[in-house]
Amino acid sequence: MLKRAQDRVTELKEQMRGGKGTVELSHLFNIGEFKGRARLCAQITLNPGCSIGEHAHYGEDEIFFFVSGHGQVNDNGKIIEVTAGDSLLTGDGSFHSVENTGDQPLVLLAVILLYE
């Protein structure tokens, strides 16, 4: 199934998970459009200075793939710089946050997969 960019559902989240600024979530596919056990498949855009606050994942894994921009993640207490081409896996009670520390949008693909 092809889904055109103009047909995506886009949400703006203020201070997402206690973070800073406005986060844009552009859903690549919505729940019900795929049969797999996932609850999110989205492109996330963080403008400079914006962030998603620290949160944990239980009973699921979240994968971030960084498409463009620069930022930093808190990966279970370890602060790491990230850039295009990097990826992050968080799950099984681990926590993370992500912040745009650059001067261009930080764009990432996020997929949340549920455990059985």
Backbone as numpy.savetxt, mean C-alpha at the origin, in Angstrom:
# Nx Ny Nz CAx CAy CAz Cx Cy Cz
-9.83 -10.62 -17.69 -10.68 -9.44 -17.69 -9.79 -8.20 -17.69
-9.99 -7.35 -18.65 -9.28 -6.08 -18.72 -10.11 -5.02 -18.01
-9.45 -4.23 -17.20 -10.12 -3.12 -16.54 -9.36 -1.85 -16.91
-10.03 -0.92 -17.53 -9.42 0.33 -17.96 -9.20 1.25 -16.76
-8.13 2.04 -16.84 -7.78 2.96 -15.75 -8.95 3.85 -15.36
-9.70 4.33 -16.34 -10.81 5.24 -16.05 -11.98 4.53 -15.36
-11.97 3.20 -15.32 -13.04 2.45 -14.68 -12.71 2.04 -13.24
-11.54 2.39 -12.77 -11.15 2.06 -11.39 -11.94 2.88 -10.38
-12.18 2.26 -9.23 -12.75 2.98 -8.09 -11.58 3.57 -7.30
-11.61 4.87 -7.07 -10.54 5.56 -6.34 -11.10 6.14 -5.05
-10.35 5.93 -3.96 -10.72 6.47 -2.65 -9.62 7.40 -2.17
-10.00 8.44 -1.45 -9.05 9.30 -0.76 -9.22 9.06 0.73
-8.13 8.70 1.40 -8.15 8.40 2.83 -7.33 9.46 3.56
-7.98 10.19 4.45 -7.30 11.19 5.27 -6.64 10.51 6.46
-5.39 10.83 6.71 -4.64 10.31 7.86 -4.84 8.80 8.02
-4.58 8.07 6.94 -4.80 6.62 6.91 -3.99 5.91 7.98
-4.67 5.15 8.78 -4.04 4.39 9.88 -3.23 5.29 10.80
-3.65 6.55 10.95 -2.95 7.49 11.81 -1.78 8.19 11.13
-1.66 8.03 9.83 -0.58 8.66 9.08 -0.86 10.13 8.81
-0.03 10.71 7.94 -0.12 12.13 7.61 -0.69 12.33 6.21
-1.51 13.37 6.05 -1.99 13.77 4.74 -3.05 12.86 4.16
-3.19 12.97 2.84 -4.21 12.22 2.10 -3.55 11.14 1.26
-4.07 9.92 1.37 -3.58 8.77 0.62 -4.62 8.44 -0.46
-4.16 8.21 -1.68 -5.05 7.85 -2.78 -4.93 6.36 -3.05
-6.06 5.65 -2.96 -6.13 4.23 -3.29 -6.94 4.08 -4.56
-6.32 3.54 -5.60 -6.99 3.28 -6.86 -7.08 1.76 -7.01
-8.28 1.22 -6.81 -8.48 -0.23 -6.79 -8.34 -0.81 -8.19
-7.32 -1.65 -8.38 -7.12 -2.31 -9.68 -8.25 -3.27 -9.96
-8.63 -4.01 -8.94 -9.79 -4.90 -9.00 -10.48 -4.85 -7.65
-11.79 -4.95 -7.66 -12.58 -4.91 -6.44 -12.87 -6.33 -5.97
-13.14 -6.46 -4.68 -13.56 -7.75 -4.14 -14.79 -8.19 -4.93
-14.80 -9.45 -5.31 -15.90 -9.98 -6.13 -15.54 -10.06 -7.60
-14.52 -9.31 -8.02 -14.08 -9.37 -9.41 -13.02 -10.46 -9.61
-12.46 -10.95 -8.52 -11.50 -12.05 -8.59 -11.93 -13.12 -7.61
-11.51 -14.34 -7.84 -11.95 -15.46 -7.02 -10.97 -15.81 -5.91
-9.76 -15.27 -5.95 -8.75 -15.57 -4.94 -9.09 -14.98 -3.59
-8.36 -15.42 -2.60 -8.58 -14.96 -1.23 -7.73 -13.73 -0.96
-8.21 -12.61 -1.45 -7.53 -11.33 -1.24 -8.58 -10.31 -0.84
-8.16 -9.29 -0.09 -9.09 -8.24 0.27 -8.69 -6.88 -0.25
-7.53 -6.80 -0.92 -7.10 -5.54 -1.52 -6.16 -5.82 -2.68
-6.38 -5.09 -3.76 -5.47 -5.09 -4.92 -5.55 -3.67 -5.47
-4.59 -2.81 -5.08 -4.72 -1.39 -5.37 -3.37 -0.74 -5.64
-3.45 0.34 -6.40 -2.32 1.25 -6.55 -2.50 2.33 -5.49
-1.46 2.56 -4.71 -1.51 3.57 -3.65 -0.54 4.68 -4.00
-1.00 5.91 -3.88 -0.16 7.07 -4.14 -0.08 7.92 -2.89
1.18 8.16 -2.45 1.46 9.04 -1.32 2.21 10.25 -1.87
1.62 11.42 -1.75 2.30 12.64 -2.16 3.38 12.99 -1.15
4.32 13.87 -1.50 5.40 14.21 -0.57 4.86 14.58 0.81
5.48 13.99 1.84 5.09 14.25 3.22 3.95 13.41 3.73
3.29 12.65 2.86 2.16 11.81 3.27 2.65 10.43 3.74
1.82 9.79 4.56 2.21 8.47 5.08 0.98 7.64 5.41
1.21 6.34 5.53 0.26 5.39 6.10 0.85 5.01 7.45
0.08 5.19 8.51 0.58 4.95 9.86 0.86 3.49 10.16
1.54 3.28 11.26 1.93 1.94 11.69 0.70 1.09 11.99
0.71 -0.13 11.46 -0.36 -1.08 11.71 0.16 -2.50 11.50
-0.52 -3.47 12.14 -0.12 -4.88 12.05 -1.09 -5.64 11.15
-0.62 -6.78 10.66 -1.46 -7.67 9.86 -1.53 -9.03 10.54
-2.76 -9.46 10.81 -3.03 -10.76 11.43 -3.92 -11.56 10.49
-3.57 -12.81 10.24 -4.37 -13.66 9.37 -4.29 -13.29 7.90
-3.27 -12.51 7.55 -3.12 -12.06 6.17 -1.69 -11.58 5.94
-1.30 -11.53 4.68 -0.02 -10.94 4.26 -0.32 -9.73 3.39
0.48 -8.68 3.55 0.38 -7.55 2.64 1.70 -7.42 1.90
1.59 -7.30 0.58 2.75 -7.12 -0.28 2.70 -5.70 -0.83
3.81 -4.97 -0.67 3.99 -3.67 -1.32 5.04 -3.84 -2.41
4.76 -3.34 -3.61 5.75 -3.24 -4.66 5.84 -1.76 -5.03
7.01 -1.17 -4.86 7.21 0.26 -5.07 7.47 0.52 -6.55
6.58 1.30 -7.16 6.60 1.56 -8.59 7.45 2.78 -8.93
7.30 3.85 -8.15 8.08 5.06 -8.40 8.16 5.89 -7.12
9.15 6.78 -7.09 9.33 7.66 -5.94 10.32 7.11 -4.93
10.43 7.82 -3.81 11.33 7.45 -2.72 10.58 7.60 -1.40
10.92 6.74 -0.46 10.29 6.83 0.85 11.02 5.98 1.85
10.34 5.78 2.97 10.88 4.88 3.97 9.76 4.07 4.59
10.08 2.85 4.97 9.14 1.98 5.65 9.67 1.67 7.04
8.75 1.47 7.94 9.06 0.90 9.24 8.65 -0.56 9.12
9.62 -1.43 9.01 9.39 -2.87 8.85 9.64 -3.55 10.18
8.59 -3.65 10.99 8.69 -4.32 12.30 9.73 -3.66 13.19
9.79 -2.32 13.14 10.70 -1.56 13.98 12.00 -1.16 13.31
12.26 -1.65 12.12 13.47 -1.32 11.38 13.11 -0.31 10.29
13.72 0.88 10.32 13.47 1.93 9.33 14.37 1.68 8.12
13.73 1.56 6.93 14.45 1.22 5.71 14.03 2.17 4.60
15.01 2.68 3.85 14.73 3.52 2.67 14.26 2.61 1.54
13.26 3.07 0.77 12.74 2.31 -0.36 12.66 3.19 -1.60
12.74 2.54 -2.76 12.65 3.23 -4.04 12.03 2.28 -5.07
11.83 2.75 -6.28 11.22 1.95 -7.34 11.92 0.61 -7.50
11.13 -0.44 -7.60 11.65 -1.80 -7.78 11.76 -2.58 -6.49
11.70 -1.90 -5.33 11.76 -2.59 -4.04 10.40 -3.20 -3.72
10.39 -4.19 -2.84 9.14 -4.79 -2.39 9.24 -5.12 -0.91
8.09 -5.21 -0.26 8.01 -5.46 1.18 6.89 -6.45 1.43
7.14 -7.42 2.31 6.13 -8.39 2.72 5.92 -8.26 4.22
4.66 -8.09 4.64 4.32 -7.95 6.06 3.15 -8.88 6.36
3.25 -9.65 7.43 2.15 -10.51 7.82 2.44 -11.28 9.08
1.51 -12.14 9.46 1.66 -13.03 10.60 1.97 -12.28 11.89
1.27 -11.15 12.12 1.45 -10.37 13.34 2.51 -9.29 13.24
3.21 -9.20 12.12 4.22 -8.16 11.93 3.53 -6.83 11.64
4.28 -5.74 11.80 3.70 -4.42 11.54 4.59 -3.63 10.60
3.98 -2.58 10.01 4.71 -1.69 9.11 4.01 -0.35 9.01
4.73 0.60 8.44 4.19 1.89 8.03 5.02 2.31 6.82
4.52 3.30 6.08 5.25 3.79 4.91 5.06 5.29 4.81
6.14 6.00 4.43 6.09 7.45 4.32 6.84 7.90 3.07
6.28 8.89 2.38 6.96 9.49 1.25 7.93 10.53 1.80
9.23 10.29 1.63 10.26 11.22 2.10 10.90 11.97 0.92
10.39 11.75 -0.28 10.93 12.38 -1.47 10.15 13.61 -1.86
10.47 14.14 -3.05 9.80 15.33 -3.55 8.86 15.04 -4.72
8.66 13.75 -5.02 7.73 13.29 -6.05 6.77 12.29 -5.41
5.62 12.00 -6.03 4.72 10.99 -5.47 5.42 9.64 -5.31
5.11 8.97 -4.21 5.54 7.59 -3.98 4.37 6.71 -4.37
4.56 5.89 -5.42 3.49 5.05 -5.95 3.86 3.59 -5.69
2.90 2.83 -5.16 3.15 1.43 -4.88 1.91 0.60 -5.20
2.14 -0.65 -5.48 1.08 -1.63 -5.65 0.95 -2.36 -4.32
-0.28 -2.49 -3.83 -0.53 -3.19 -2.57 -1.52 -4.32 -2.81
-1.18 -5.52 -2.31 -2.05 -6.67 -2.39 -2.10 -7.28 -1.00
-3.32 -7.51 -0.49 -3.49 -8.18 0.80 -4.12 -9.54 0.54
-3.37 -10.59 0.94 -3.77 -11.97 0.75 -4.18 -12.57 2.10
-5.35 -13.19 2.15 -5.87 -13.78 3.38 -5.33 -15.20 3.56
-5.04 -15.57 4.81 -4.65 -16.95 5.09 -5.92 -17.81 5.01
-5.73 -19.08 4.82 -6.89 -19.98 4.75 -7.43 -20.29 6.11
